[in-house]
């Protein structure tokens, strides 16, 4: 049975013995190639920057920066980029000792700079190591999943392959049954999965979810048939999610915890260069702070601050703010929330 959700507060249950990790992140790690030009204008010789990202690594890096002991649960390849990929995750403070290997190449993607969140991507992930994630891997991580208070995963992970989908469901159920907290981002990608399949996975995962982070209109139109944030949040909660955070453009987020729905402004970053991974940074930060005992309201405040700071860097892990930076911005921005909003 899930812990009680009080108005404005989300609690993560304690464990009889200290957990080895505060946050686990289940998902995909990708090689990132960041072009210096819009992709449709990328001519021969266009400069590019190599890095490492993927929603799982982005969220894990943010959780670690927010003070949580964080481990990545993923499958990486055996190509030449695997060692620098894992080295980057380690440098970001993420425990990679539980990562599994597969004799496949790592997935990769190409993107161009953008600050508004409406970006173009080209992915190479069919048959990747990450797509081999399966319930067999989840079974090997059962002790971690039952012993740690929180788990982050996403619809992207569930869309990689049938086995990945089964792995997401299996891990979510283990955490739920152990009384832990699940943070889930549907993160619908039409090129990766059909709408019906995404809705089906959402229906399975939402009742197991403590915090569902999603976007509107992108995710909401595809998954709950609305471009209205308030209605989207209500429909996600009707599916079983205990609390819902809906990003409504680059400047505000709607939080609905069952006691009411409130729009929160996102701190403005005048030095924004790339919004890639900002949503993952939010989810990782919020989940970390919940695991460390903060209320949902405070955790969301930190998540918004961290996400705002993250857009000063290029790529998904180009700018991972320290918690001192995040806390300072959150404190300066505190009290600027918009008035509570009632559903029509």
PyMOL commands that set and color helices and strands:
alter all, ss='L'
color gray80, all
select helices_A, chain A and resi 39-41+55-65+82-91+130-132+135-140+142-147+155-159+162-177+195-206+218-224+229-238+278-291+296-310+323-333
alter helices_A, ss='H'
color red, helices_A
select strands_A, chain A and resi 23-26+30-35+48-53+70-73+75-76+94-95+100-101+108-112+121-124+150-154+181-185+211-216+243-248+252-256+261-265+340-341
alter strands_A, ss='S'
color yellow, strands_A
deselect
rebuild
show_as cartoon
